[in-house]
Amino acid sequence: MSLNPPIRDWRGLRVWIVGASSGIGAALAEALLSRGAHVALSARRVAPLTALASTAGPRALVLPLDVTDVQAVPVALDRIVAAWAGVDLVVLAAGTHQPVRAWDLDAVAARGLLDINLQGVLNCLPPVIARLLAQHSGAIAVISSVAGYRGLPTALVYGAGKAALNNLTETLYLDLAPKGIGVHLVCPGFVKTPLTDRNTFPMPALISAPAAAEAIIGGFEKGEFEIHFPKRFTGVLKMLRLLPYRWYFPLIRRMTGL
């Protein structure tokens, strides 16, 4: 049974992707534009957004946005509503990543990471939720990560932020689904992007950003709440969540070599 209304046809659908300048967000924007959706493109860097929009004509709207600027979010949303009279799907994909071990932990750097990955989502949600409730329709998708399932080496700060997003999105669903608003939690495994290029360890089941975009779209079309991929990797991590700590910790050390 679908937990959200399945999306049957992308043609003319109004989608806002926050974090569309590279990686999964950019690949998702490109895939949705190719399916006939109207896509508003937001990120801090304008040049990649302009390049992406250049081939889409009036169906692409470039909206530069820094998610750490809480005042800028409703302004950007108002521009979308003014242009398209509403929004059907908001994808919160803005994020960054920095590997951190306990002995390298820096409070200022950690705050900067969480300001984008966690607080950035919280900055976007109030105006988006208000808009969708006023429309009595629409959906929100939060791009999180399997790093939020359980503690993993090098993910000291990143994983903590993603664990918070997982919990946040589950609670959003409990609140918004009864009101007819779709909520999707997207938990990718390793996806080749400029962010994962920073990793110095082997990344099992690494997939491309376009492949990730197709998996996400497939989840939207099925009405899934949690969209996780690739299943051969994320399924293993889901099973590991069931292990007691006395088994989990040694196994993770052995699997990662860290």
N, C-alpha and C positions, 0 to 999 in steps of 0.2 A: 504494500500500500504506500502511495506517495505521501510524504509528510508536507509537501508544498504543492501548490498548483503547477503542474508541468507546463513548460513553455513549448507550445506547438509550432509557432511560426515566428521567426525573427524579423520578418519584413515590416519595417516601420516602427519596430519596438524602440523605445527611447531608453538608452543605457548610458549611465555615467560611470566611467572607470577612473577612479582616483589612484594614481600610480601607474600611468599608461606610457611612461617614457621609455621603459626598457623591460626586459625579462617577461614574466608571465603576463603582466598588465598590458604590455605592448602587443604580445602575441594574441592575447584575448581580444583586444581592440581590433586588430587586423582581421581575425577570424569572424568577428561579429559584423564588421563592415562588409565583408565579402558575402555575408548571408542577408544583407539588405537592412540591417539595423541602423538607426540613428545613434551615433556614439559621441558623447562628450568626453573629451580627453583632458585629464588634469594631471599635473606633476609640477615639480619646481623647475625643471629644465624645459624651456619652451621649444628649442630647436627640434628635438626628436618628435614632439607633438605636431609641429608644423609639417615636418616631413611625412609623418603618417597620414595627416589630414589632407595632404596635397593631392592625393589620388582619389579621395572619396567625395569631393564636391560638397554640396550643402548638407549632406548627411553626417559630416564630422564637424564638431564644434570644439575649438581649442580654448581651454580655460586654465591658464597657469594658476597653480595653487600650492601653497606650502601648508601641509596639514598641521603643522605646529602653530599656525596662526589661526586661533579659534574664531576671530572676527571675519576672516576671509571666506570661511566655508559657506555661511548662508548667502553671502554676496554671489558666490559662484553658482549656488543652487538657484538663486533668483534669476540668474541669466539663462539657465536651462529652461526654467518654467516660462520665462518671457519668450524664448525662442520656440519651444515645443509644447507649451501649455501643460507640462507635467513631465514625470519621469516614471518609467516602469521598473527599472532594475538599477540599483546602485551597487557597484563592486568596489569594496575598500581594499585595494591591493598595495597601497603605498607602504614601503618598509625598507629596512636596511639590515645588514648582518655584519657582525664582527666576532670572530672566534675569541673566546675569553676563558682562560683557566683561572682557578682560584687565586694563584699567586700573582696574576696580572690584573686583578680586579681594581678598577679605578672608579670612584663614585661619580665623578663628573662625566666620564665617558659612558658609564652605565645609564645615567639619567638621559643623556643625549639619545642613546639607542631606544630607551623606553618612550621618550617623548614622541618619536616617530612611530614606532611599532604598536604601542598601546595607547598612549594619550592621543595620537593622531586619529585613531579610530573613534575614541571617545569625543574628540572635537567634532567629528563629522556626524555622529549619530543623532544628536538632538534635532537639528534642522531637518535631517532626512526623515527621521521617524515622524516628526510633525507633519511634513509634507505628505507622506504616504498615508497617514491616518486621515488627513483632510481629503485625500483622493478616494479613500476606502479601497485602495488597491496598490499593487507594487510589491517589490521584494528587495531585500538587502542581502548581499553576500560578503562575508568577511574572509579574507585570505589569511589563514593562520599557517600552521605547519605541524607535521608529526613530531617536531622537536618539543611540542607542548604536551605530548602524551606522558612522558616520564623524563626524569633527569638523564642527560646525555653529556659526555665529555665535550668540552669546548663550547657548550651552549649555556653557560652559566647565567648570562643575562638574556640572551636571545630566547632560550627555552622558557625562562620564567615569564617573559612577556607573552609568548605564544600560549602558554598554559592559561594565563589570564584571559586571553582572547577566546580560547576554547570554552571556558566557563561562562564568559560574558555572552557569547553567541548562543549557547544552550539556554541561558536565561532569557535572552531576547526572544527566542522561539516560544518559550512558555508564555511570555507576555503578548507577543504580536500575532502568533498564528490564530488564536481565537478571534482576532479582529480582522482576519482576512489578509494579513501581510505575510509574505513569504520570507523565510530566513534560511540562509545557506551557510554552512561552515565548510570552508575549503581547506583541506590539510594535505598539501603536497609532500611527497618524499623529496629526494634530491632531483632538482631541475637545473640544467645548465644555464646559468645566468651570470652576469658580471659579479653578483654577490657570492654565488657558490664557487666562482673561480678563485676566491680568497682561501678556500679550504685547502689544507695541505695533506689531508688524509684521503684514503680511498672512499669513494661515494658509491655504494651499491645501488644497482638499478637506476642509474642516472638516466634521465630522459631529457629531451629537448623542450624548449619553451613552447613551440607550436604543438607538440604532443600533449603538454600539460593543458594548453588552451582547449584542445579537443576533448580532453577528459572532463574539464570543468563544464563545457557546453553540454556534454552528454549528461552530466549530473543535473544541470538546470532542466534539460528536456525531460528527464525522468521525475523531476520534482523531489530529488533527494535532499535531505537535510545535510548530512555529512557527505562531502565529496572528497574521497581520499584516493590517492594514486601514487605510483603504480601498485596495483593490488598485491603483486608478488612480494613487495617490500613492506607496504603499509600493513598488510595482513599479519606479517610476522611481528611488527611492532605492537599491534593491537593485542596479540597473544602474550607478548612480554609484559603487558600491563597487568596481567593476571598473576604473575609470579610474586611470591613473597620476596622481600628485600634480600634475604640471605642467599637466594638463588639469583635474583636479578643483578645485583652488583657484580659478583664474579663473572657472570655471563657477559655483561656489557663490557667489562674490562678485557675479557678474552676476545670478544668479537671485534672491538675497536683497536685493541693494542694500546690504549691510552689509560 
